[in-house]
Amino acid sequence: MAWFKRELKGIITTTEEKKEAPDGIWNKCPNCKKPLHYSEQVENQYVCHYCGFHIRIGSKEYFSILFDDNQFTELFGGLTSGDPLHFTDTKKYTDRLVETKKKTGLQDAIRAGVGKMNGQNVVIACMDFNFIGGSMGSVVGEKIARSIDYSIANKIPFLMISKSGGARMMEAAFSLMQMAKTSAKLALLSQAKVPYISLLTDPTTGGVTASYAMLGDINIAEPGSLIGFAGPRVIKETIKKDLPKGFQTAEFVQEHGFLDFIVDRREMKEKLASFLKMLAPVAPAP
Ligand SMILES: [Zn+2]
């Protein structure tokens, strides 16, 4: 019966011989801490199947979820930030941009694309939080403005997916100008009677909330997202009052009339496609 007897004492596998599971195959749900397998996550559209927590994802993932067969044409991919203020904080802004581009493989905190969603044309602009906190600088504003122009010229509905810490400090006033620019462009989109759906994801704050994110014909959010303008500490110190429970969650914001719907990411494509169908212009009678 030697087969169940440990014949050698001690652990004999050397560190070099140990087989490690490749990195990134398993992740922990940030909310319930249960292990999630990467392929399951993709299948479940990056929602924890234990607790329903919506894991933060970027434009690559949103595009793969929303565009039919992940087929789309990227728009205005070549736009990159300048450094008009020669800004330096802990490091030079130009160096920070080079590093962040290398680390994320992105050109800025937004990507735009045109493709089909359940067979209907749609332009999607989606922010990336990995790129300097999804901050809104001149490139973010310009890509949104040009995407809207594209939507108007081609009569294709526009979907904006926001995920942002607010305006980009390193571009100061140039960042703030994007609020007015994008809002004005959205007014033109509305005049052209082209639908605009805004999807707010975790987190949507600052100047983004105060401009294009809240201007949709329909404003939708993912469950549990942080949505607000200033952070809770700043507000508390300003109004000298305790804030209510659940303050600045999507659910709270919806209850107070700022959102139309909260939609689970697993049903997002179906819901968005049905809204597009409802908003589509009726073809004139032959
Ligand atoms: Zn979970």
Residues whose N, C-alpha, C, O or C-beta is under 5 A from the ligand:
A	BS01	ZN	C29 N31 C32 K33 C48 Y50 C51 G52 F53
